[in-house]
Amino acid sequence: MKEPRIAVLLGGTSAEREVSLGSGKAAAAALSKFFEVDVFDLQSYAELPGGLDPRRHVVFSTLHGSFGEDGTAQALMDEAGVYYAGCDAASSALTFDKVATKAKLAEAGVPVPAEIVFENGELPLASTIVSVLGPSVVLKPVAEGSSVGLQFAEGETEITDCLEKCREGRWLVEPRIAGKEVTVGIVQGEALGVVEIRPLNGRFDYESKYTKGMTEYIAPAEISADLSERIRKLATHAFEACGCRDYARIDCMVDTGGNPYFLEINTLPGLKETSLLPMSAALFGYNFDELLQKLVEPALLRYRDGNSSS
């Protein structure tokens, strides 16, 4: 049986297109050291790219955001008989919805922050938010990534101003947890190193995430070995509870008392060499090229198993 080519999907038309282009180009460069690689820049939400052949391609997608990360592209690949790396359609759809993810994690015993959810412009009163969650809160879209739409507010006046920007779509309000923000990669079911995120302005929003020099990353996180191990175990449990496969990156806050609260699961995390998943993997001895090989391995096995009679 002939080895498949790796089809790297990048771009798309979501709000995260530029992030996806960076991830895709870096991933393609690394994978091309070991495999024949074809790169597809998607310009449409509606369909898979022409030239993608289930008989000769295994897909490695870096399509962040809508279509690529919400289960739509995965369902289309399943329908077309295309093997692909990463979470399947069901777990991708689940984890793209922060509210559904948190509900599943809470059911599995993974600690999550309290929340208020609203949609279609039916805005809660700022006074209600303060009474339930406290005066310091975070507002975020239920189904976006890369910190798109993320807002921070202190007190009723700021909360009211932020709510006015949330009149379309579905939104989530959580208490702003004082403490450390950390993230951990999961690769083939194993939790890797815990990385601490320290935005200089105290807010890990889109600007802090993608503006050079605005955030400091501490790898490994400056937390106790016991807490690190607890976070890794809970992250693995979260990964399994949401039916994830292959790899993901899981984010959480640790309050000043050392209690972790899990925020979300990123099934197609950023994949430039300086991204958080590669930082987490480096703590377990993987360089970037080795990590990319590891990420695509399970999909190659599924392809070989599915084509073993050909």
Solvent accessible surface area in square Angstrom, and as a share of the most:
residue,aa,sasa,rsa
1,M,116,0.52
2,K,178,0.75
3,E,92,0.41
4,P,8,0.05
5,R,73,0.26
6,I,0,0.00
7,A,0,0.00
8,V,0,0.00
9,L,0,0.00
10,L,5,0.03
11,G,1,0.01
12,G,8,0.08
13,T,64,0.37
14,S,15,0.09
15,A,69,0.53
16,E,4,0.02
17,R,59,0.21
18,E,126,0.56
19,V,19,0.11
20,S,0,0.00
21,L,26,0.13
22,G,21,0.20
23,S,1,0.00
24,G,0,0.00
25,K,130,0.55
26,A,24,0.18
27,A,0,0.00
28,A,12,0.09
29,A,59,0.46
30,A,2,0.02
31,L,0,0.00
32,S,62,0.40
33,K,134,0.57
34,F,88,0.37
35,F,43,0.18
36,E,111,0.50
37,V,31,0.18
38,D,32,0.16
39,V,79,0.46
40,F,33,0.14
41,D,61,0.32
42,L,6,0.03
43,Q,117,0.52
44,S,44,0.29
45,Y,95,0.36
46,A,84,0.65
47,E,111,0.50
48,L,33,0.16
49,P,26,0.17
50,G,70,0.68
51,G,53,0.51
52,L,23,0.12
53,D,22,0.11
54,P,47,0.29
55,R,190,0.69
56,R,113,0.41
57,H,1,0.00
58,V,0,0.00
59,V,0,0.00
60,F,0,0.00
61,S,6,0.04
62,T,2,0.01
63,L,4,0.02
64,H,7,0.03
65,G,0,0.00
66,S,39,0.25
67,F,11,0.05
68,G,1,0.01
69,E,17,0.07
70,D,37,0.19
71,G,6,0.06
72,T,62,0.36
73,A,1,0.01
74,Q,7,0.03
75,A,48,0.37
76,L,50,0.25
77,M,1,0.01
78,D,80,0.41
79,E,149,0.67
80,A,50,0.39
81,G,44,0.42
82,V,7,0.04
83,Y,65,0.25
84,Y,6,0.02
85,A,4,0.03
86,G,1,0.01
87,C,3,0.02
88,D,48,0.25
89,A,21,0.17
90,A,78,0.60
91,S,4,0.03
92,S,1,0.00
93,A,51,0.40
94,L,40,0.20
95,T,6,0.04
96,F,26,0.11
97,D,33,0.17
98,K,12,0.05
99,V,23,0.13
100,A,37,0.28
101,T,0,0.00
102,K,5,0.02
103,A,63,0.49
104,K,70,0.30
105,L,0,0.00
106,A,54,0.42
107,E,142,0.63
108,A,31,0.24
109,G,58,0.56
110,V,3,0.02
111,P,38,0.24
112,V,33,0.19
113,P,8,0.05
114,A,60,0.46
115,E,59,0.26
116,I,31,0.15
117,V,53,0.30
118,F,13,0.05
119,E,75,0.34
120,N,114,0.58
121,G,21,0.21
122,E,133,0.60
123,L,43,0.21
124,P,26,0.16
125,L,127,0.63
126,A,11,0.09
127,S,54,0.35
128,T,57,0.33
129,I,0,0.00
130,V,38,0.22
131,S,90,0.58
132,V,91,0.52
133,L,17,0.09
134,G,22,0.21
135,P,78,0.49
136,S,28,0.18
137,V,0,0.00
138,V,16,0.09
139,L,0,0.00
140,K,17,0.07
141,P,17,0.10
142,V,3,0.02
143,A,45,0.35
144,E,48,0.21
145,G,13,0.12
146,S,17,0.11
147,S,24,0.15
148,V,33,0.19
149,G,36,0.35
150,L,37,0.18
151,Q,27,0.12
152,F,29,0.12
153,A,1,0.01
154,E,83,0.37
155,G,24,0.23
156,E,85,0.38
157,T,107,0.62
158,E,76,0.34
159,I,0,0.00
160,T,64,0.37
161,D,82,0.42
162,C,14,0.08
163,L,7,0.03
164,E,91,0.41
165,K,143,0.61
166,C,0,0.00
167,R,122,0.44
168,E,153,0.68
169,G,45,0.43
170,R,87,0.32
171,W,24,0.08
172,L,0,0.00
173,V,0,0.00
174,E,5,0.02
175,P,33,0.20
176,R,73,0.27
177,I,28,0.14
178,A,74,0.58
179,G,45,0.43
180,K,66,0.28
181,E,33,0.15
182,V,0,0.00
183,T,1,0.00
184,V,1,0.00
185,G,0,0.00
186,I,0,0.00
187,V,3,0.02
188,Q,73,0.33
189,G,35,0.34
190,E,80,0.36
191,A,5,0.04
192,L,0,0.00
193,G,5,0.05
194,V,5,0.03
195,V,0,0.00
196,E,2,0.01
197,I,6,0.03
198,R,82,0.30
199,P,23,0.14
200,L,126,0.63
201,N,75,0.39
202,G,42,0.40
203,R,79,0.29
204,F,17,0.07
205,D,29,0.15
206,Y,86,0.33
207,E,100,0.45
208,S,1,0.01
209,K,46,0.20
210,Y,94,0.36
211,T,61,0.35
212,K,201,0.85
213,G,58,0.56
214,M,44,0.20
215,T,18,0.10
216,E,82,0.37
217,Y,70,0.27
218,I,27,0.14
219,A,48,0.37
220,P,89,0.56
221,A,9,0.07
222,E,105,0.47
223,I,34,0.17
224,S,67,0.43
225,A,86,0.67
226,D,120,0.62
227,L,27,0.13
228,S,26,0.17
229,E,70,0.32
230,R,110,0.40
231,I,0,0.00
232,R,44,0.16
233,K,132,0.56
234,L,26,0.13
235,A,0,0.00
236,T,30,0.17
237,H,78,0.35
238,A,0,0.00
239,F,8,0.03
240,E,110,0.50
241,A,29,0.23
242,C,5,0.03
243,G,47,0.45
244,C,15,0.09
245,R,66,0.24
246,D,12,0.06
247,Y,0,0.00
248,A,0,0.00
249,R,20,0.07
250,I,1,0.01
251,D,13,0.07
252,C,1,0.01
253,M,28,0.12
254,V,5,0.03
255,D,31,0.16
256,T,122,0.71
257,G,62,0.59
258,G,26,0.25
259,N,66,0.34
260,P,2,0.01
261,Y,64,0.25
262,F,0,0.00
263,L,22,0.11
264,E,36,0.16
265,I,5,0.03
266,N,20,0.10
267,T,4,0.02
268,L,9,0.04
269,P,5,0.03
270,G,19,0.18
271,L,3,0.01
272,K,101,0.43
273,E,120,0.54
274,T,104,0.61
275,S,22,0.14
276,L,16,0.08
277,L,0,0.00
278,P,9,0.06
279,M,41,0.18
280,S,0,0.00
281,A,0,0.00
282,A,59,0.45
283,L,62,0.31
284,F,86,0.36
285,G,63,0.61
286,Y,50,0.19
287,N,85,0.43
288,F,21,0.09
289,D,32,0.17
290,E,74,0.33
291,L,1,0.00
292,L,0,0.00
293,Q,58,0.26
294,K,52,0.22
295,L,1,0.00
296,V,0,0.00
297,E,76,0.34
298,P,20,0.13
299,A,0,0.00
300,L,6,0.03
301,L,100,0.50
302,R,61,0.22
303,Y,7,0.03
304,R,79,0.29
305,D,109,0.56
306,G,48,0.46
307,N,34,0.17
308,S,87,0.56
309,S,116,0.75
310,S,103,0.66
